[in-house]
Every structure is written in structure tokens, then in C-alpha cells.
Amino acid sequence: MKLIGNNIKMINKKISISLITSLLTSMNLSAEDSVQLSSITVSTATKTEQSIQDVTSAIEVITKEELEERHFIDAIDAISSLAGVSFNSNGGLGSKKTVYIRGIDSTRLLILVDGIRLNDPANTQDGSPLHHIMMENIERIEVLKGAQSGVWGADATGGVVNIITKKNKLGTNFSFYSEYGSFNTRKFGMNLGYNNEIIDLSASYDFVKSDSFSAYAAYGTNINNYEDDAYENQTYGINLTYKIDDNNKIKTSYTKINSFVNTDSSSADSLRTYDYDTQLINTSYNFKSKNYESDVYYNYSFFDRNYDKVGSNNYYEADVHELGQKSRLDYYKDSYLVFGADFKRFNVNKPVDNNYKNFGLFFNNTNRFSDLVFTQALRYDNYSNFENKLTGKLGLKYYLTNDFDVSINASSGYNIPTMNQLYGTSGNINLNPENTTSYDVNLRYKDIKISLYNSIIEDMLAYDFGTKTYTNFSGENTFKGFEISYQKAIETDTILSLSYDRVVAKNSDSEYIRRIPFDTLKMSLDYYGIQDFHFNLNGEYIGKRYNSDDKSGRQTGKYTLWNSVVNYDINKNFKAYFKIDNILDKYYQTVDNYATSPRAFYIGIKASF
């Protein structure tokens, strides 16, 4: 986990030991002062709040402090700062982006916003509109690596990304921000909230508009030779929690993301306009007593996409209804059982009209015995259109000392075909779910973490360019590799973060899978040695990466990017920042013939009351 501090105040240009200790705590680092990892809680690993000490899986958390001070463009920009995560893009803001966790792409990742599914059942390749999630109203992001179907069911083959929105402080809260930068990019947003411990109500609005730059640019050419492909995003949110008494409360939330982007498909002349409308709704009732907690909830996800290009117009409309109940029972010291059931209905209205249903039963058990943590998960899924599935997960974590722990995990997962893959223009009604087995070993010694992993996907779902339909490719696709990360507070005012990951991804024909970098090295340096200022320098080296399978197609790797952020605390209410992306103006492409940003500058101000 990475950390950038917030509201840093220094005397004689030094950070106090107590502040550094709190920073290290949120980074999950060691410190001579007793930093307690138990103060960090996560909710994605077992569907319940738990100490990160009890998580055996490889998990990363992007904290509120880092989100506020790194000023990420969107959710993909944020999670790609983590070890083991990479992405490629078909252009600038709003253009299609594909994120990879340990080499496994977006279609095999379960994406959640406050536990609500963001995976579009009508989609065929992106899985979810992560690149339309703006960062200003986000509290933290939890990224769980490896197959997680034993906990979450389908679509969690490569991991789970849970985006958690901000919560109100007591009293009246108001904040706003404004940013302007390259490509005539304008951002504006505000959040208004009120919390008196009985009623907790907040409303937010975010607006982004940019002329951006051409999505298409023939390799080696200047993007200024092409037309700009503009982007606009408006995001609305409202959250309400009502505390009936000490044991009962109800919650409801609504999020609407409406975005519009001009882009290109395979040439500068093939102009497309993409209009996205995503809506997320949650209503839940929570009961909590001393040793037992229960949630009954309803989640609704709606996706409407309009792809308009010369000569054709394509509409995609889908929704997901989820009704569920989960309970947590604390039954012995640090042992607890999470169990429940959920029912989901996946509807696709356009371009086809079809649906399927899923009923699931699950339990997750965690036992902590002194220095040993043992977790078990089992889930049974009954489908109306596919064979029933039984998936599971086992995890073991042992603390040899407070500074040294090791964990191992074995889990299974599966990915079901989307409606478009089954019934769309290139659909195949004979498709079956693909199956995944995942293993990893994780070691942490003080400030160093090492992870070794191996995931095997059988009967992978993919587009067959020969038959021009989707198919299950027989055989095994393998994703092997390791990650090394190092995070250390240097002296009293500097924090250094380094990570290196190596991925070897091969398809069933033993060919290297396209667009996945073999090696990635990331660095971040944060300096707090000048009163009221924070300086960040971050860089990334991408190793060999090819545009087509079997090391063919254009080489799109072997480059280094540097970025920087300067934050200034004007006073306790106002903060200003200045950001430079691609400092050295490096020319590169992540996908052949699709443009990336040259050097870009952004300046902004934030206020909170």
C-alpha cells in the first residue's frame, strides 16, 4: 500500500514522530514506534469489516491521503499505481481502457462501488466503465488479487476492485474543487453533507470536460495532426443513513454517471461518439448486536451505451438486480463466520432481449489462533442458463514475528459468458463458463513484500478471428509471475515506495499474450520537508510489450514515464496543487496507433469546511 500524507504541518521543517507513525500505519509499514496493523480495516476479502492482519489474500489499499494528494485522473489511473497492475488505452480521457491485474484483464475482474456491481452484462471486452469513475468523492480503493469466486461468485477470476465512497464527519460538511489544465481540461465538483449521528446525508456533483486529443494517431506521428476527441463527464451522488437505534439502521444511495466521448476506431476518419449512462442504487437494512450482525440489501445497476459511428448506430442496454442477505457471527475470540444468500437477475434489453438468473449460497470462516490465521470460503451458485458451480478458497497466514509473516492461498473462480457473447452479432449460444485455479505465496519482512503467483484459466472465452465469433478455447492459459515492493520512511520527512513485477502470460498455444508488459518498475518519492508543502515524484518503467500474441505486432513497451505533483496547504480550509504528467514529453503508445498524452500541466484548488 502506498501513502501520501495529508494536512502536514511541520515545525522547523520536521515532521513529528507521531505524524510519521500515523502515516506508516495507513501504509501498512513497520516503525520503531508501535504501529498497529490492526488499526487498518478492509471489507472486500470476506464481505465484512476486518483487520488487514486477518486477510490472507494479497490485498492493496489506496488510501484517502494518496487519492487526495496524487490527483489521479480516474479509477484506472489510481489502481495502475499499484504493484502487479497495468493498463492500456485507446486514446485520451474517456476512451476505452483495459486494466490488468497480474496479467488478467478487466473482463475477469469484479468491479464494485460500495459493494454494487459495476460489471456490464451487455459488454464483451471492458467489463466495467472504470475509466468513467472520477476520484474526488472516493474514500479508498481496495484491490484484492487472485481468484475470489468462492467469496463473490462469477466475474472475480482475476480479483476484485472495490471503490468505497467518502463518509461524512459529524456536523455540516461542505467541500468543493476546481481544476484547469492542458487540452482545455476543466474539472469542478462539490460535496455537501450533514451528520448528527442519527441522520447522515450527503450529496455530490462532479463535472469534467476536456477537448482532449485524437484517439487515433499513426505510430510516430504528431497528435496535433489530427482532430481532438472531446470528453465530458457528469457524476451525481446521494447517500442517506438513518440510525433507528443502537442496533438498527437503514441506508440508501444513488449514483449516476453520464459521460460522452468522441473517439476513433481504426483510423482518424472513423469517428465514433460514445454516450454512457450508468446508474447504481443500493438500499439496505442493518441489524447489529454484540456478537451478531445482519444485512438485508437490494442493489441495482443500470447500463446504457450508445455507440454512434458513420453508417451505423449501436445501442446496448442492460441491468442487474441483486437481492441478498449476509450475516456475521463472532463465535470464539478472534473467530467469525460470514454466511448468506443472494439472488441476481441479469437483463439485457438491447441489442438482444434476454436474461439469466443466479442464486448463490456462501460462507466465509476466519479463525485466528495467536500468530496463525486460517480462512475458508465456499460458495454454491445455481444458474438458469449454465451449469451450477461450487467454488472455494483456502488461506493460511503465519506471523513468525511482528515484522515477518508469510501467507499462502489456493482458490477457484469462473467467468460466465456475457449476453452479447452469447446472442450478439458475433455471439455463440454454445459458450460455457471458463474456469480458473489460482495460487499465491506472500511474504512480508518489515518494509519488503514479495508475492509469487500462478493462475490457470481453462476454456478461456475469447473472440475467434477465424470464425468471427466468440468461443471457448480449449487448453490452459497461464499467468505466472512475482511482485516485489518496498516502502520506507527515510529520515523524518521523506517516504520512498518501489515495486517491481514480472508477468509471464501464455495462451493455450503457449504463445505470449498480447499487450501485457513482461516487466514493470514503479517508483514514488514523497517529500514533506518544507512547511505546508508536499512534493511527489513518481515514475514507471514498462518493459517489453507487444501488440499481438506470440511477441508479434508492434513493440509498445520499453519506455519510462515521470510525473510530479506539488501540494500546498494555504490554510486549514484551502489547498492548491500543481501537477505535471509525462515530464520528459516521452512519445509512446500502449496500443498500436492509439495516442497517449504528451507533457501536460494541471493546476487546481480544493476547499473544505
C-alpha positions as CSV (number, residue, x, y, z in Angstrom):
1,M,0.0,0.0,0.0
2,K,1.1,3.5,-0.8
3,L,0.6,6.6,1.3
4,I,0.9,10.3,0.8
5,G,0.1,12.3,3.9
6,N,-2.5,15.0,4.2
7,N,-2.7,18.2,6.3
8,I,1.0,18.0,7.0
9,K,2.3,20.7,9.4
10,M,5.9,20.9,10.5
11,I,7.9,22.8,13.0
12,N,11.4,23.8,11.8
13,K,10.8,21.8,8.7
14,K,10.5,18.5,10.5
15,I,7.5,16.1,10.7
16,S,6.7,15.0,14.2
17,I,7.2,11.3,15.1
18,S,3.5,10.9,15.9
19,L,2.5,12.1,12.5
20,I,5.0,9.8,10.7
21,T,3.7,6.9,12.8
22,S,0.2,7.6,11.6
23,L,1.4,7.8,8.0
24,L,3.2,4.5,8.3
25,T,0.1,2.9,9.8
26,S,-2.0,3.7,6.8
27,M,0.8,2.4,4.6
28,N,1.0,-0.9,6.4
29,L,4.6,-0.3,7.2
30,S,6.8,-1.1,10.2
31,A,8.0,1.6,12.6
32,E,10.1,1.6,15.8
33,D,7.1,3.2,17.5
34,S,4.5,0.5,17.9
35,V,2.5,0.8,14.7
36,Q,-0.6,-1.4,14.9
37,L,-1.7,-3.0,11.7
38,S,-5.0,-3.9,13.4
39,S,-6.0,-0.2,13.0
40,I,-6.4,-0.8,9.2
41,T,-9.7,-2.4,8.2
42,V,-10.9,-3.7,4.9
43,S,-14.2,-5.1,3.8
44,T,-13.6,-6.8,0.4
45,A,-11.8,-10.0,1.4
46,T,-14.6,-11.7,3.3
47,K,-17.6,-9.3,2.7
48,T,-17.2,-7.9,6.2
49,E,-15.1,-5.3,8.0
50,Q,-12.0,-7.0,9.4
51,S,-8.4,-6.1,10.3
52,I,-5.9,-6.3,7.5
53,Q,-4.0,-8.6,9.8
54,D,-6.6,-11.2,9.3
55,V,-6.5,-11.1,5.5
56,T,-4.5,-14.0,4.0
57,S,-5.1,-12.8,0.4
58,A,-2.8,-10.4,-1.5
59,I,-4.6,-7.1,-0.9
60,E,-3.6,-3.5,-1.7
61,V,-5.3,-0.4,-0.4
62,I,-5.1,3.1,-2.0
63,T,-5.8,5.4,0.9
64,K,-7.7,8.6,1.2
65,E,-4.5,10.5,1.6
66,E,-2.9,9.2,-1.6
67,L,-6.1,9.9,-3.6
68,E,-6.3,13.4,-2.3
69,E,-2.6,14.3,-3.0
70,R,-1.8,12.3,-6.2
71,H,-4.9,13.7,-8.1
72,F,-5.4,10.7,-10.2
73,I,-7.3,11.1,-13.5
74,D,-9.7,8.2,-13.0
75,A,-10.0,4.9,-11.2
76,I,-7.8,3.1,-13.7
77,D,-5.1,5.7,-13.3
78,A,-5.3,5.2,-9.5
79,I,-5.2,1.4,-9.3
80,S,-2.4,1.2,-12.0
81,S,-0.1,2.8,-9.5
82,L,-0.1,-0.5,-7.6
83,A,2.3,-3.3,-7.9
84,G,1.1,-6.0,-10.3
85,V,-1.4,-3.7,-12.1
86,S,-1.0,-2.3,-15.7
87,F,-3.3,-0.9,-18.3
88,N,-3.5,0.1,-22.0
89,S,-5.6,2.8,-23.5
90,N,-7.2,3.5,-26.9
91,G,-6.8,7.3,-26.6
92,G,-7.3,10.0,-24.0
93,L,-9.9,10.8,-21.4
94,G,-13.0,8.5,-21.7
95,S,-11.5,6.3,-24.4
96,K,-11.6,2.5,-23.9
97,K,-9.1,1.4,-21.2
98,T,-8.2,-2.2,-20.3
99,V,-6.7,-2.9,-16.8
100,Y,-4.7,-6.0,-16.0
101,I,-4.1,-7.5,-12.5
102,R,-1.3,-10.0,-12.6
103,G,-1.9,-10.2,-16.4
104,I,-5.6,-11.0,-16.2
105,D,-7.7,-8.4,-17.9
106,S,-10.8,-6.3,-17.0
107,T,-13.4,-8.8,-18.2
108,R,-12.3,-11.2,-15.5
109,L,-12.3,-8.7,-12.6
110,L,-15.3,-8.0,-10.4
111,I,-15.6,-4.2,-10.1
112,L,-17.7,-2.8,-7.2
113,V,-18.7,0.6,-6.0
114,D,-19.6,0.4,-2.3
115,G,-20.3,-3.3,-3.0
116,I,-22.6,-2.6,-6.0
117,R,-21.6,-4.4,-9.2
118,L,-20.2,-2.2,-12.0
119,N,-19.7,-5.0,-14.5
120,D,-21.9,-4.5,-17.5
121,P,-23.6,-7.8,-18.6
122,A,-24.0,-6.5,-22.2
123,N,-20.3,-5.7,-22.6
124,T,-17.9,-8.0,-24.4
125,Q,-14.4,-6.7,-23.5
126,D,-14.1,-3.9,-21.0
127,G,-16.2,-5.4,-18.3
128,S,-17.0,-2.2,-16.5
129,P,-16.7,1.6,-17.1
130,L,-13.8,2.1,-14.6
131,H,-12.4,4.9,-16.8
132,H,-15.5,7.0,-16.1
133,I,-15.1,6.8,-12.3
134,M,-13.7,10.2,-11.1
135,M,-11.7,10.3,-7.9
136,E,-12.9,13.3,-5.9
137,N,-15.6,11.6,-3.9
138,I,-13.7,8.3,-3.2
139,E,-12.6,7.4,0.3
140,R,-10.3,4.5,-0.6
141,I,-9.9,1.7,-3.1
142,E,-9.4,-2.0,-2.1
143,V,-7.8,-4.3,-4.7
144,L,-7.9,-8.0,-4.0
145,K,-5.7,-10.1,-6.2
146,G,-6.3,-13.7,-7.3
147,A,-9.5,-15.7,-7.9
148,Q,-12.3,-14.7,-5.5
149,S,-15.3,-16.6,-6.8
150,G,-15.5,-18.6,-3.5
151,V,-16.5,-15.3,-1.9
152,W,-18.1,-13.2,-4.7
153,G,-19.2,-15.6,-7.4
154,A,-18.8,-15.1,-11.1
155,D,-16.5,-12.5,-12.7
156,A,-14.0,-12.5,-9.9
157,T,-11.4,-14.6,-11.8
158,G,-8.5,-12.2,-11.6
159,G,-9.5,-10.3,-8.5
160,V,-11.9,-7.7,-7.0
161,V,-11.7,-3.9,-7.1
162,N,-14.0,-2.3,-4.5
163,I,-14.3,1.5,-4.8
164,I,-15.5,3.0,-1.5
165,T,-17.0,6.5,-1.4
166,K,-16.4,9.1,1.2
167,K,-18.3,9.3,4.5
168,N,-19.4,12.4,6.4
169,K,-17.8,13.7,9.5
170,L,-20.0,14.9,12.4
171,G,-21.8,18.2,11.7
172,T,-22.2,20.0,8.5
173,N,-19.6,19.3,5.8
174,F,-19.0,21.2,2.6
175,S,-16.2,20.9,0.1
176,F,-15.5,21.9,-3.5
177,Y,-12.7,21.8,-6.0
178,S,-11.8,23.3,-9.4
179,E,-9.0,22.3,-11.8
180,Y,-7.8,23.6,-15.2
181,G,-5.1,22.2,-17.4
182,S,-3.8,21.0,-20.8
183,F,-6.2,20.2,-23.6
184,N,-8.6,22.8,-22.2
185,T,-9.5,20.4,-19.4
186,R,-11.9,21.7,-16.8
187,K,-12.9,20.0,-13.6
188,F,-15.4,21.2,-11.0
189,G,-17.2,19.5,-8.1
190,M,-18.8,19.9,-4.7
191,N,-20.0,17.8,-1.8
192,L,-22.5,18.8,0.9
193,G,-23.2,16.6,3.9
194,Y,-24.7,16.6,7.3
195,N,-24.3,14.1,10.1
196,N,-25.8,14.3,13.6
197,E,-25.3,10.5,14.4
198,I,-29.0,9.9,13.7
199,I,-29.2,11.1,10.1
200,D,-26.1,11.0,7.8
201,L,-26.9,12.7,4.5
202,S,-24.6,13.7,1.7
203,A,-24.9,14.9,-2.0
204,S,-22.1,15.3,-4.5
205,Y,-21.7,16.5,-8.0
206,D,-18.6,16.2,-10.3
207,F,-18.1,17.7,-13.8
208,V,-15.2,17.1,-16.2
209,K,-14.9,18.5,-19.7
210,S,-11.9,18.3,-22.0
211,D,-11.1,18.9,-25.6
212,S,-8.5,16.1,-25.1
213,F,-6.6,14.8,-28.1
214,S,-7.1,12.4,-31.0
215,A,-7.7,8.8,-30.0
216,Y,-6.1,7.7,-33.3
217,A,-2.6,8.6,-34.3
218,A,-0.5,6.5,-36.7
219,Y,2.6,5.4,-34.8
220,G,5.4,8.0,-35.0
221,T,3.1,10.9,-36.0
222,N,2.2,14.0,-34.0
223,I,-1.2,14.0,-32.4
224,N,-1.6,17.7,-33.4
225,N,-2.0,16.5,-37.0
226,Y,-5.4,15.0,-36.0
227,E,-8.7,16.3,-34.7
228,D,-9.4,16.4,-31.0
229,D,-11.7,13.8,-29.5
230,A,-13.5,15.6,-26.7
231,Y,-14.8,14.1,-23.4
232,E,-17.4,15.2,-20.9
233,N,-18.5,13.5,-17.6
234,Q,-21.2,14.5,-15.1
235,T,-21.5,12.3,-11.9
236,Y,-24.2,12.8,-9.3
237,G,-24.4,11.0,-6.0
238,I,-26.6,11.0,-2.9
239,N,-26.3,8.9,0.3
240,L,-28.6,8.6,3.3
241,T,-28.2,6.6,6.5
242,Y,-30.8,6.7,9.2
243,K,-29.9,5.3,12.6
244,I,-33.1,3.9,14.2
245,D,-31.4,3.0,17.4
246,D,-28.1,1.5,18.6
247,N,-28.9,-1.8,16.9
248,N,-30.7,-0.9,13.7
249,K,-30.1,1.4,10.8
250,I,-31.2,1.7,7.2
251,K,-29.1,3.1,4.2
252,T,-29.8,4.1,0.7
253,S,-27.7,5.5,-2.1
254,Y,-27.9,6.6,-5.7
255,T,-25.1,7.3,-8.2
256,K,-25.5,8.4,-11.8
257,I,-22.6,8.7,-14.2
258,N,-23.3,10.3,-17.6
259,S,-20.4,10.6,-20.0
260,F,-19.8,11.4,-23.6
261,V,-16.7,10.9,-25.7
262,N,-15.6,11.3,-29.3
263,T,-13.1,8.7,-30.3
264,D,-11.7,6.7,-33.3
265,S,-11.8,3.0,-34.0
266,S,-9.0,2.1,-36.5
267,S,-8.3,5.4,-38.3
268,A,-8.6,9.1,-37.8
269,D,-11.6,9.1,-40.2
270,S,-13.7,6.5,-38.4
271,L,-15.2,8.9,-35.9
272,R,-17.4,7.5,-33.2
273,T,-19.3,9.0,-30.4
274,Y,-19.9,7.0,-27.2
275,D,-22.7,8.1,-24.8
276,Y,-22.6,6.2,-21.5
277,D,-25.3,6.3,-18.8
278,T,-24.6,4.3,-15.6
279,Q,-26.8,4.2,-12.5
280,L,-26.2,2.5,-9.2
281,I,-28.8,2.1,-6.4
282,N,-28.5,0.5,-3.0
283,T,-31.0,0.1,-0.2
284,S,-30.1,-1.9,2.9
285,Y,-31.2,-2.7,6.5
286,N,-28.6,-3.4,9.1
287,F,-29.0,-5.1,12.5
288,K,-26.1,-5.4,14.9
289,S,-25.8,-6.8,18.4
290,K,-22.8,-7.8,20.5
291,N,-21.8,-11.0,18.6
292,Y,-24.1,-10.9,15.5
293,E,-24.6,-8.6,12.6
294,S,-27.0,-9.0,9.7
295,D,-27.6,-7.0,6.4
296,V,-30.5,-7.3,4.0
297,Y,-29.9,-5.4,0.9
298,Y,-31.0,-4.6,-2.7
299,N,-28.6,-3.5,-5.3
300,Y,-29.4,-2.2,-8.8
301,S,-27.0,-1.5,-11.6
302,F,-28.2,0.1,-14.9
303,F,-26.0,0.4,-18.1
304,D,-27.0,2.3,-21.2
305,R,-24.4,2.7,-24.0
306,N,-24.9,4.3,-27.4
307,Y,-22.1,3.8,-29.9
308,D,-22.7,6.0,-33.0
309,K,-20.4,5.9,-35.9
310,V,-20.6,6.6,-39.7
311,G,-23.0,4.2,-41.2
312,S,-24.3,2.5,-38.1
313,N,-25.8,3.1,-34.6
314,N,-25.4,0.6,-31.8
315,Y,-27.4,0.6,-28.6
316,Y,-26.6,-1.5,-25.5
317,E,-28.8,-1.6,-22.5
318,A,-28.6,-3.9,-19.5
319,D,-29.3,-4.0,-15.8
320,V,-28.6,-6.2,-12.8
321,H,-31.0,-6.7,-9.9
322,E,-29.4,-8.2,-6.7
323,L,-31.3,-9.1,-3.5
324,G,-29.2,-10.6,-0.7
325,Q,-28.8,-11.3,2.9
326,K,-25.5,-11.7,4.8
327,S,-24.7,-12.3,8.4
328,R,-21.6,-12.2,10.6
329,L,-21.4,-14.3,13.7
330,D,-18.4,-13.8,16.1
331,Y,-18.3,-17.1,18.0
332,Y,-14.9,-17.5,19.6
333,K,-12.3,-14.8,20.4
334,D,-11.0,-13.7,17.0
335,S,-13.0,-16.2,15.0
336,Y,-16.1,-15.2,12.9
337,L,-18.3,-16.7,10.3
338,V,-19.9,-14.8,7.4
339,F,-22.7,-16.5,5.7
340,G,-25.7,-15.7,3.5
341,A,-27.5,-15.9,0.2
342,D,-28.1,-13.7,-2.8
343,F,-30.3,-13.7,-5.9
344,K,-29.3,-11.9,-9.1
345,R,-31.1,-11.3,-12.3
346,F,-29.1,-10.1,-15.3
347,N,-31.1,-8.5,-18.1
348,V,-30.0,-7.3,-21.5
349,N,-32.6,-5.3,-23.4
350,K,-30.5,-4.1,-26.3
351,P,-29.3,-5.3,-28.8
352,V,-30.8,-8.6,-27.8
353,D,-33.6,-9.2,-25.3
354,N,-32.6,-12.0,-22.9
355,N,-31.8,-12.7,-19.2
356,Y,-30.5,-15.2,-16.9
357,K,-30.8,-15.7,-13.1
358,N,-28.3,-16.7,-10.4
359,F,-29.0,-17.9,-6.9
360,G,-26.0,-18.3,-4.5
361,L,-25.2,-19.6,-1.1
362,F,-21.9,-18.7,0.6
363,F,-20.0,-18.9,3.8
364,N,-16.6,-17.5,4.8
365,N,-14.9,-18.5,8.1
366,T,-11.9,-16.8,9.7
367,N,-10.0,-18.3,12.7
368,R,-7.2,-16.5,14.4
369,F,-5.1,-18.5,16.8
370,S,-2.4,-16.3,18.3
371,D,0.0,-15.9,15.4
372,L,-1.9,-18.1,12.9
373,V,-4.8,-17.0,10.7
374,F,-6.8,-19.7,8.8
375,T,-9.6,-18.7,6.3
376,Q,-12.0,-20.9,4.4
377,A,-14.6,-19.9,1.9
378,L,-17.2,-21.9,0.0
379,R,-19.9,-20.8,-2.5
380,Y,-22.6,-22.6,-4.4
381,D,-24.2,-20.9,-7.5
382,N,-27.3,-22.1,-9.3
383,Y,-27.7,-20.7,-12.8
384,S,-30.8,-20.7,-15.1
385,N,-28.6,-20.9,-18.2
386,F,-25.4,-22.6,-17.2
387,E,-24.2,-25.5,-15.1
388,N,-24.2,-25.0,-11.4
389,K,-20.9,-24.0,-9.8
390,L,-19.1,-24.8,-6.5
391,T,-16.1,-22.6,-5.8
392,G,-13.9,-22.2,-2.8
393,K,-10.9,-20.6,-1.2
394,L,-8.4,-21.6,1.5
395,G,-5.9,-19.2,3.0
396,L,-3.2,-19.6,5.7
397,K,-1.2,-16.8,7.3
398,Y,1.5,-17.1,9.9
399,Y,3.3,-14.3,11.9
400,L,6.8,-15.6,12.7
401,T,7.4,-12.2,14.3
402,N,5.6,-8.8,14.3
403,D,7.9,-7.9,11.4
404,F,7.8,-11.1,9.4
405,D,4.7,-13.0,8.1
406,V,4.0,-15.5,5.3
407,S,0.7,-16.4,3.7
408,I,-0.5,-18.9,1.1
409,N,-3.8,-19.1,-0.8
410,A,-5.5,-21.5,-3.1
411,S,-8.7,-20.6,-4.8
412,S,-11.0,-21.3,-7.7
413,G,-13.0,-19.0,-9.9
414,Y,-15.1,-18.9,-13.0
415,N,-16.3,-16.3,-15.6
416,I,-19.7,-16.7,-17.4
417,P,-20.3,-15.5,-21.0
418,T,-22.0,-12.1,-21.4
419,M,-25.3,-11.8,-23.2
420,N,-23.5,-10.2,-26.1
421,Q,-21.1,-13.0,-26.3
422,L,-24.0,-15.5,-26.4
423,Y,-26.6,-13.7,-28.5
424,G,-24.9,-10.6,-30.2
425,T,-23.8,-10.2,-33.8
426,S,-20.7,-12.3,-33.1
427,G,-22.4,-14.4,-30.5
428,N,-22.3,-18.2,-29.8
429,I,-25.1,-19.8,-27.9
430,N,-22.9,-22.8,-27.2
431,L,-20.5,-20.9,-24.9
432,N,-19.7,-22.3,-21.5
433,P,-18.2,-20.6,-18.4
434,E,-14.4,-20.6,-18.2
435,N,-12.8,-22.0,-15.0
436,T,-9.8,-20.7,-13.0
437,T,-7.5,-22.0,-10.4
438,S,-5.3,-19.6,-8.5
439,Y,-2.3,-20.0,-6.1
440,D,-0.1,-17.5,-4.4
441,V,2.5,-17.2,-1.7
442,N,3.1,-13.8,0.0
443,L,5.9,-12.8,2.3
444,R,6.4,-9.6,4.3
445,Y,9.5,-8.7,6.2
446,K,9.5,-5.2,7.7
447,D,9.3,-2.9,4.7
448,I,9.6,-5.5,1.9
449,K,6.8,-7.6,0.5
450,I,7.2,-10.4,-2.0
451,S,4.4,-12.3,-3.8
452,L,4.7,-15.3,-6.1
453,Y,1.6,-16.4,-8.0
454,N,0.2,-18.8,-10.7
455,S,-3.3,-18.6,-12.2
456,I,-4.6,-21.1,-14.7
457,I,-7.7,-20.4,-16.9
458,E,-9.3,-23.3,-18.7
459,D,-11.7,-23.0,-21.7
460,M,-11.0,-19.3,-21.9
461,L,-13.7,-17.1,-23.5
462,A,-12.3,-15.0,-26.4
463,Y,-13.1,-13.8,-29.9
464,D,-12.1,-16.2,-32.6
465,F,-10.8,-14.1,-35.6
466,G,-11.1,-17.2,-37.8
467,T,-14.8,-17.9,-37.3
468,K,-15.5,-14.3,-36.3
469,T,-17.5,-15.5,-33.2
470,Y,-16.8,-15.9,-29.5
471,T,-15.6,-19.3,-28.5
472,N,-14.2,-21.4,-25.6
473,F,-10.6,-22.1,-26.5
474,S,-9.6,-25.5,-25.2
475,G,-6.5,-25.9,-23.1
476,E,-4.9,-23.8,-20.4
477,N,-4.0,-20.1,-20.3
478,T,-1.3,-19.5,-17.6
479,F,-0.4,-16.3,-15.7
480,K,2.7,-16.7,-13.7
481,G,4.9,-14.1,-12.0
482,F,6.1,-12.4,-8.9
483,E,5.9,-8.9,-7.3
484,I,8.4,-7.2,-5.0
485,S,7.6,-4.0,-3.2
486,Y,9.5,-1.8,-0.8
487,Q,8.2,1.2,1.2
488,K,10.2,3.1,3.7
489,A,10.2,6.4,5.6
490,I,13.6,8.0,5.1
491,E,14.7,10.3,7.9
492,T,11.6,12.2,9.2
493,D,10.3,13.9,6.0
494,T,10.6,11.6,3.0
495,I,8.8,8.4,2.0
496,L,10.1,6.1,-0.7
497,S,8.0,3.5,-2.5
498,L,9.3,1.0,-5.0
499,S,7.8,-2.0,-6.8
500,Y,8.8,-4.5,-9.5
501,D,6.6,-7.1,-11.1
502,R,7.3,-9.8,-13.7
503,V,4.4,-11.4,-15.6
504,V,4.6,-14.4,-17.9
505,A,1.2,-14.8,-19.6
506,K,0.7,-17.5,-22.2
507,N,-2.4,-18.7,-24.1
508,S,-3.4,-22.3,-24.7
509,D,-1.0,-22.5,-27.7
510,S,1.9,-21.4,-25.4
511,E,2.1,-18.0,-27.1
512,Y,2.8,-14.9,-25.1
513,I,-0.5,-13.0,-24.7
514,R,-0.5,-9.5,-26.2
515,R,-0.5,-6.1,-24.5
516,I,0.8,-7.4,-21.2
517,P,4.2,-6.0,-20.2
518,F,6.8,-8.5,-19.1
519,D,8.4,-6.2,-16.6
520,T,7.1,-3.1,-14.7
521,L,9.1,-1.0,-12.3
522,K,7.3,1.8,-10.3
523,M,8.7,4.4,-8.0
524,S,7.2,7.2,-5.8
525,L,9.1,9.7,-3.7
526,D,7.3,12.0,-1.3
527,Y,9.0,14.9,0.5
528,Y,7.4,16.9,3.3
529,G,10.5,18.9,4.4
530,I,9.1,22.3,3.7
531,Q,6.3,23.7,5.8
532,D,2.9,23.4,4.2
533,F,4.3,21.8,1.1
534,H,4.3,18.2,-0.2
535,F,6.3,17.2,-3.3
536,N,5.8,14.0,-5.1
537,L,7.8,12.5,-7.9
538,N,6.6,9.2,-9.4
539,G,7.8,7.2,-12.3
540,E,7.1,4.0,-14.2
541,Y,9.2,1.8,-16.5
542,I,7.3,-0.5,-18.8
543,G,9.3,-3.4,-20.2
544,K,8.8,-5.4,-23.4
545,R,5.2,-5.5,-24.6
546,Y,3.8,-6.5,-27.9
547,N,0.6,-5.5,-29.7
548,S,-0.2,-9.1,-30.9
549,D,0.1,-12.6,-29.4
550,D,3.4,-14.6,-29.7
551,K,5.6,-11.5,-29.5
552,S,4.3,-10.2,-32.8
553,G,2.9,-6.8,-33.8
554,R,4.5,-3.5,-32.8
555,Q,6.6,-3.3,-29.7
556,T,4.7,-1.0,-27.4
557,G,6.9,-1.2,-24.3
558,K,10.5,-0.3,-23.2
559,Y,9.8,3.3,-22.1
560,T,9.9,5.3,-18.9
561,L,7.4,8.0,-17.7
562,W,7.9,10.6,-15.0
563,N,5.2,12.6,-13.3
564,S,5.1,15.1,-10.5
565,V,2.7,16.7,-8.0
566,V,3.2,19.7,-5.7
567,N,0.6,20.3,-3.0
568,Y,0.4,23.5,-0.9
569,D,-1.7,24.0,2.2
570,I,-2.8,27.6,2.0
571,N,-4.6,27.3,5.4
572,K,-6.7,24.8,7.2
573,N,-9.5,25.1,4.7
574,F,-7.8,25.7,1.3
575,K,-5.3,23.7,-0.6
576,A,-3.7,24.2,-4.0
577,Y,-1.8,21.8,-6.3
578,F,0.1,21.7,-9.5
579,K,0.6,18.5,-11.5
580,I,2.8,17.6,-14.5
581,D,2.2,14.4,-16.3
582,N,4.9,12.9,-18.7
583,I,7.5,15.5,-17.5
584,L,10.0,14.5,-20.2
585,D,7.4,14.5,-23.0
586,K,8.0,10.9,-23.8
587,Y,6.4,9.6,-27.0
588,Y,4.8,6.2,-26.5
589,Q,1.7,4.1,-27.3
590,T,0.2,1.4,-25.2
591,V,-1.9,0.1,-28.2
592,D,-0.6,0.4,-31.7
593,N,-1.9,3.5,-33.5
594,Y,-3.7,4.9,-30.5
595,A,-2.4,8.2,-29.0
596,T,-1.3,8.9,-25.5
597,S,-0.8,12.2,-23.7
598,P,2.3,14.3,-24.3
599,R,3.6,16.5,-21.5
600,A,0.5,18.0,-19.7
601,F,0.0,20.6,-16.9
602,Y,-2.8,20.9,-14.4
603,I,-3.5,23.4,-11.6
604,G,-6.3,23.2,-9.0
605,I,-7.7,24.3,-5.7
606,K,-9.7,22.5,-3.1
607,A,-11.6,23.8,-0.1
608,S,-13.3,22.0,2.8
609,F,-15.4,23.4,5.7
